């Protein structure tokens, strides 16, 4: 058992008291955590909170990613995925392509993760009809589809509200939103990395609308580019304040910025220590969002395993075919089997628990 003096010597004694008492830590505490020089003390503190919530369990899901297009009207400088319509490497899947990928999945997925670019001429009806067909062939699978940015894009293209888009997709079988597009909420940061993308306050609004309609959603933070620690703390604080209001976030996915193939060049790329630090602080600040994902696709498998000791409790899933992170330079596998996932979790000293898309244990 680590003594309280250990945390006090690391400057985290008062934060330990709040964590043990179940109290919310302040944004000032968040900055203290990010600036703590003792990464082991920070990890131990986050691990205390993780075990309060989930004990020894580490979750995973049998899922299948569908990246339906990389053609996108947005010009995000950090993005290595997007292409113009006639650019080399651009693609757009047909409905038949999507259904074939799902029918050929190695294991029938419990979660179908649908996300892509903001394409200039794919109508909302295409996705409605596709989702109906997906539910016919995979009735047990939850459809987790689109970022808030894509929802806003579809609303603009159709001349309707984002609420109406969400209602129509829900009627077609969608149950969840992905968490992408949040990046960093600070408008000054967004002006530098994604000036044409939906503002952060609108991202939060759309997720709030989804929660009111009965969706559960993920949330994300893209870090390690031009933002400061203060920007990260503000981002996490805005997420938990939205959760106080609408209550539908079930998982945060911290996304490290991958520099390869990006137009956004930075002087100080992320270190592995900073990735673990960010996961730990996220776990400690987000007292009302139950799960923190160690997204092995972008972290790499070994770093994702380490993240389980720094506050993360979810190892994502089988994935099968992911393009966005890999086009940005991710060197991880394209997919993992159930046996591989369980072996990696057990190897870290945790108990693997298969879940569905809503984190219900299978």
N, C-alpha and C positions, 0 to 999 in steps of 0.2 A: 504494500500500500504506500503510495507516494504521500509524504507528509505535507501539511499545509505550508510549512516553512519553505518547501521547495518552490511552491507557486508564489509565495511572498517575495522570495529572493529574485524571482523572474519578473516581479512587478505586476503579478496577476492575482494577488491575494484577495482584493475586494471583488474582482470578477468571479473568482472561485466561489465566494460567499453567495453571489447572486445566482450562479448556476446551480448550486446545491439547494438554494431556496426556491428555485423555479421562477426567479424574477427576470424581467427583461433587461438586457444590458443596453446601455446607452450608445449613441453614436460616438461619443468620446471614448467609451470602452472599446468600441470597434477599432478606432484608430490606435489605441494602446495595443490591441491584439496584433494588428498589422505591423506595428513597429517593434514588437517584442523580439529581442535578439535570440531568445532561447526557443528554437523551433520545437524541441522535444517537450518543453513545458506547454507550449501552445497545443501540440498534438495530444498530450495527455489530458488537457482540459476539454478539448473537443471530444475525445474518446469517452470521457465521463458522461457528457451530454448524450452522445450517440447511444451509450449503453442504458442510460435512463429511458430512452425512447424505445429501443429495439433489442436490448440485451445483446446476445451473441449472433443474432440473425443477420444474414446478408441476403438480399433479395435479387432475383433475376427473373426474366420473362422470355418465353419463346416468342420472338417477334420477327417481323420481316419489313425492312425498309423499302419503300417505293419512292425513288426520286424521279418524278414524272417528266421534268424538263429542267434544263439549265439555261434556257433562254429567258432573259430577265430585263425589264425596263429600268430597273434601279441601277445606279452606278456606284455601288459601295466599294470604296478603295481597298478594304481589307479582303474582299471576296475573290477567291481563286476559282470559284465554281461557275459564275455567271458567264454567259456568252451572248453575243448578238446573233440574230437569226441566221445569217449566212456565214458566220465565223466558224473556222475549223474547230471541231470538237463539240459543236452544238448538237443537241438532241431533243426530241419530244416523243414520248411514248404514246402509242395508241391505246385505246381501251383493251384491245386484244393483247397487246404487249403486257399490260398491267396484269390482266387476268391470268395470262400464261405464267408469269413470274410467280404468282401466288399459288397456282395449281401445282407448280413444280418445286415449291418450297420443300426442303428436306424433311421438316416436321411441320404439320399444320399449325400455323401461328395463332397465338391468343391475342396478338396485337398487330395490327397493320398500320405502319407509320408512314403517312403520305405527306411529302413536303417537296417543294421545288421552287423554281424561279417564278417571278411575276410575269407570266407570258402575255404577250400583247393580244392574242386572239383565241385563247381557250375559254369558252363560255362556262358559266356556272352549271348549266345543264349537263355538260360533259361529266362533271364530277358527280352530280346527282345520280345520273344514270349508271355511272361506274360503281358508285357505292352500293346501289341496289343490287348490282350483279355480284359484287364482292360478298355481300351478306348471304346471297343465295348459295355460293360455293363454300363460304366459311362462316356459317351462322354463329359459331362460338367465338369468333374473333371480334374484338373491339376495334373500331376504326378511329385512329388518332390522326387527325388530318389538319394540316395547314398551320402556319404562323399567323399571328395577328396582322402582319404585313400583307400576307396573301388574302386574308379576309377583307381588309380594307381595299386592296386592289380589285377583288371581285365585285365589291360593292360599287366602286367607282365605275367599273366597266359596265355593270348592269344598270346603273342609275338608281340603285336602291340603297337602303341603310345597311350598316353592318349587322344590325339585329336581324333584319330580314334574311341576309345571307346565312347567318348562324341558324335561324329557324329552318330554312330550306335544307341545309346540310344535315341538320338533326333529323328531319323527317326522312331523309334518304339513308340514314344509318350511322352518321358520324356521332361519336360520343365524347370525344376529347379534342382539345387543341394541343399542338406541340408548343414548346416554349421559345422557339427561335425568334429572332428579330429584336429582342430586347436590347442587346449589345450593352451599352452604358447609357443610362437615362440622361445624364447631364447634356443639355442642348449644345454647349460649346464643344464637347467631345464628339457628339453626333455630327456637328457641322464639319468636323475634320475627317471623320471616317465613313460616314454614310449620309451625306447632305440631302439626298433625294428620298431617303427612307422615312417612313411614318415616324412622327415625333414620339418620344417616350411616353408622354402623358396620354397619347392616343392608344399606344400599345396597352397601357394599363386599363384604359376605358373599355377596350374591346374584350379583354380578359374578364373584366367585371361584368360586362353584358353576358358573356358566355356562362359565367358562374350563375348568374340569375336565371338562365335558361336551363340549368341542370347539368351543364358540362363540367367536367373536371379538367384542369389544364396543368401543363408543366410551365416552368419559368426558367430563364437562363440569364447568365451574365458572361459576356465576352470580355476577357481581361488580358492584360499584358501588351497593350499597344501604346496609346498616348494618354491613357487615363492615370489619375493619381490614386493613392490609397483613399483619400477623401471621397473621390468619385465612386469608388467601389463601395465604401460604407454607405454613401447616400443611396446608391442603387439598391443595396440590400434593405435599407430602411424603407424605401418606397415600396418594395415588394411586400414587406411585412405589414405596412400600413394598408395596402390594398387587400391583403389577406384578412386583416381585421374587419374590413368592410364586407367583402364578398365571399371569403372563405373557400374558394375552389381550387387553390394551388395544392397539388399533392407532392411535388418534387421540384427541387432546384437542380439544374444542370450547369455547373461552372464549366465554361468552355475556354480553354487556353488558346490565345491567338497563335496560329501557325503561320510562320513568315514565308514559307516557300511558295512561290508562284503568286504572291500578293503584290499589288501595286503600292501598298502601304509599307514603307520602309521605316524601321525603328532602329535606334542605336543600341538598346539594351534588351535583347530577347529574353524571354522568360527562362528562369532556372527551374529545375525540379523542386527545389525548396520553396520557391514562390508558388508553384502549383499546389503543393501540400498546404502552405500557409493559407491560400485562398479558400481551399475546401474547409479547413478548420474554422476560419473566421465565419464562413457562411453558416456552418452548423451551429455556431454559438450565437450568431445574431438572429437567425431565423427560427425563433422559438415557436412560431405558429405554423410553420411549413414542415410536415413530418419527415420528408425524405430528402437526402442529398445523394446525387448520383455520382459515382466514379465512372465517367463515360470512357470506357477503355478504347474506343475508336480514336479519340483525340489525345488521350493521355498516354496511350500505349498500355499493354496488359500489365507490365511489371509496376508501372507507376500507379495504375488503378488499384492494384493489390495493396500498395503502400497506403493509398488514400483511405482504405478501409480502417486503418489505424489513426486516421486524422479526421474522423467525423463522418465519412461517407458510409452509407448502409445499403446502397443499391449498385449492382454491377451491370445495369442495363440488361442486355440479352444476347440472343443469337445473331441478330441484325441481318446476316446473310449477304447483303449487298448494299454498301453505303458509299456514296460518291462525293458528298460535299466536303467532308473532312479529308478524304483521301486526295481529292484534287487540290487541297490546300497544303498537302505535304505529309499527312498522317501516314505512318509506316506500319500501322497495326494490320492484322489480318482483316479480310473482308467479312468474315463471319466466324462464329465459334459454335461448337456443339454444346448440347446440354451437359455432356460428360466433361468437356473441357472447362465450362463455367464452374461446375461443382468442384472439380479438382482444384482449380485456382482459388476458390473461396475457402475450401477446407485447408489448403496449403498455407493460408494466412491465419489459421486458427479460428475461423468462424463457421457457423452452421448455414449451409445453403438452403434457401427457401424459395421454391418456385412460386411466382405470383401471376396474377392476371394484370391487365393494363391499369386497373384501379387499385392495385396493391392489395387485393384480396389474396390470401394464401390459397394455393391450389392443393 
